[in-house]
Amino acid sequence: MLATMKDRKINDLVDFYRHWPEVRAQAQNLQARRDIGDDQREILKWMIRVVDRVGPSDLSEEV
């Protein structure tokens, strides 16, 4: 399980989507770090872009 800055537990995709605004901020902070490589920075950039495109209609409460 992933713990956010506020120590909230994320258990599934729907939960991750609900927490995306705060998780996105963490991903952006990682992307801005100078101690990661260009490849990792590029991966984070694309991960953020992909998750930004996900909406409620893409998710199902059923797992």
C-alpha positions as CSV (number, residue, x, y, z in Angstrom):
1,M,0.0,0.0,0.0
2,L,1.1,3.5,-0.8
3,A,1.1,6.1,2.0
4,T,0.6,9.7,1.0
5,M,2.2,12.7,2.8
6,K,-0.9,12.7,5.1
7,D,-0.3,9.0,5.9
8,R,-3.5,8.0,4.1
9,K,-3.4,4.5,2.8
10,I,-4.3,3.9,-0.9
11,N,-5.7,0.4,-1.4
12,D,-6.9,0.3,-5.0
13,L,-7.2,2.2,-8.3
14,V,-10.4,4.1,-7.3
15,D,-8.7,5.1,-4.0
16,F,-5.6,6.2,-5.9
17,Y,-7.8,8.3,-8.3
18,R,-9.5,10.0,-5.3
19,H,-6.1,10.9,-3.9
20,W,-4.5,11.9,-7.2
21,P,-4.3,15.7,-6.5
22,E,-2.0,15.1,-3.5
23,V,-0.2,12.2,-5.1
24,R,0.3,14.3,-8.3
25,A,2.0,17.0,-6.2
26,Q,4.4,14.4,-4.8
27,A,5.2,13.2,-8.3
28,Q,5.8,16.7,-9.5
29,N,8.2,17.3,-6.5
30,L,10.1,14.1,-7.4
31,Q,10.2,15.3,-11.0
32,A,11.8,18.6,-10.0
33,R,14.6,16.9,-7.9
34,R,18.1,17.3,-9.4
35,D,19.3,14.0,-7.9
36,I,17.3,11.9,-10.4
37,G,18.3,11.2,-14.0
38,D,16.8,12.6,-17.1
39,D,15.2,9.2,-17.9
40,Q,13.4,9.1,-14.6
41,R,12.3,12.7,-14.9
42,E,10.9,11.9,-18.4
43,I,9.1,8.8,-17.0
44,L,7.5,10.8,-14.3
45,K,6.4,13.5,-16.8
46,W,4.6,10.9,-18.9
47,M,3.1,9.1,-15.9
48,I,1.6,12.4,-14.7
49,R,0.2,13.1,-18.2
50,V,-1.4,9.6,-18.4
51,V,-3.0,9.7,-15.0
52,D,-4.3,13.2,-15.6
53,R,-6.3,11.8,-18.5
54,V,-8.1,9.2,-16.3
55,G,-11.6,10.2,-15.2
56,P,-14.4,8.7,-13.2
57,S,-15.9,6.9,-16.2
58,D,-12.6,5.0,-16.7
59,L,-12.9,3.4,-13.2
60,S,-15.1,0.8,-11.7
61,E,-15.9,0.4,-8.0
62,E,-15.8,-3.4,-8.7
63,V,-12.3,-5.0,-8.4
